[in-house]
């Protein structure tokens, strides 16, 4: 509750001082974000939380496209900070936010941990005595889950761990009671899926290398050895994946060892026959095409395009000298302090005149070769925000809606889309059409993986 109140207070202060100072207003938002990320990092390092460990493992195996997304996001923030002259202010607010997160962890979290630890120790002592009496571990976990109350998950996770809690939630309680920090679950599932894909690719490369060396030692032609090794490695990895996905029976029936060995030999023979027939070679070629298509229409590409559009729009605003609210407020407050009402009126008239001039003269394109003429209004910035927002959906289907929506927003005015001049002309019409397509994408562009993750 305290953390929620802190974040809400930061957003509230940001809205209150927005007109008075953009630096301070945006600084409160930076402080809230820095506090959240700082708290996540501090607790992760000190307590080795599950989400922190998963994220660290993913960072060590991240692809270049993932690092490109992070770098592009950081560069976009730097561009916005430079244009708004907020770099120093944001740095100060970020340091304050991290310091507050550290203070919260070292005081509030430590106090809560001291209050909870005696109860956890008593439960662990009781479970230890039950284990010494020979009670089954599954029965122990069922006992803790069933008699832990409505908030059983926090106690269960503290004793048995996060993975055991997920298994207990599915098999024991069926999700009928209150979940503990359920917001982590889709993040961890997404990271686990990426780690599994990286592990499978690494295993396949290793198996292919070993098998290729074995075939070369037998005198097989290098090209043929490479193709056969690739097919055998793909077959073995697929067989292993099927075994991992197979449901495990709680009480497996006894199996004759001879029969099990015969079934294993039959599976190996079938796998080798499929590999020699070229089945996995076709799968390999199709998987390469699928990965290429998926990357081109992925959420990462949408995010990168959105960052570029938003950065170009910010540079266009800087080039055209849009008057900041901070300058207006400073001049007005100085006039009020001097009790010069005539100057206050002059400032207000100047603001209206400048805005009107900028509105009619804002068609001056960004001074960049080739792509500069695309940035002549706020439309590219809105399109960039749309692409960034829709990049949280990783499936390719969302790109079928997001990319055309952004293209209409950016290119619509130059393509002659009609509009009502009193409402902003073709720029407003293009934004409305693009927004409508994006809204349709939210309904029809999500995939099953998006809903699960």
KADA-V789733 format. One record per run of one state. SS is the DSSP state (hx for helix, st for strand, lp for the rest). FROM is the first residue (numbers start at 1). TO is the last residue. If there is no record, write none. Layout:
{{SS/FROM/TO} {SS/FROM/TO}}
This chain:
{{lp/1/1} {hx/2/16} {lp/17/21} {hx/22/47} {lp/48/49} {hx/50/60} {lp/61/63} {hx/64/83} {lp/84/86} {hx/87/132} {lp/133/136} {hx/137/146} {lp/147/151} {hx/152/160} {lp/161/161} {hx/162/173} {lp/174/182} {hx/183/217} {lp/218/221} {hx/222/245} {lp/246/256} {hx/257/276} {lp/277/278} {hx/279/296} {lp/297/298} {hx/299/319} {lp/320/324} {hx/325/337} {lp/338/340} {hx/341/361} {lp/362/371} {hx/372/374} {lp/375/378} {hx/379/390} {lp/391/395} {hx/396/415} {lp/416/420} {hx/421/423} {lp/424/425} {hx/426/444} {lp/445/447} {hx/448/452} {lp/453/453}}
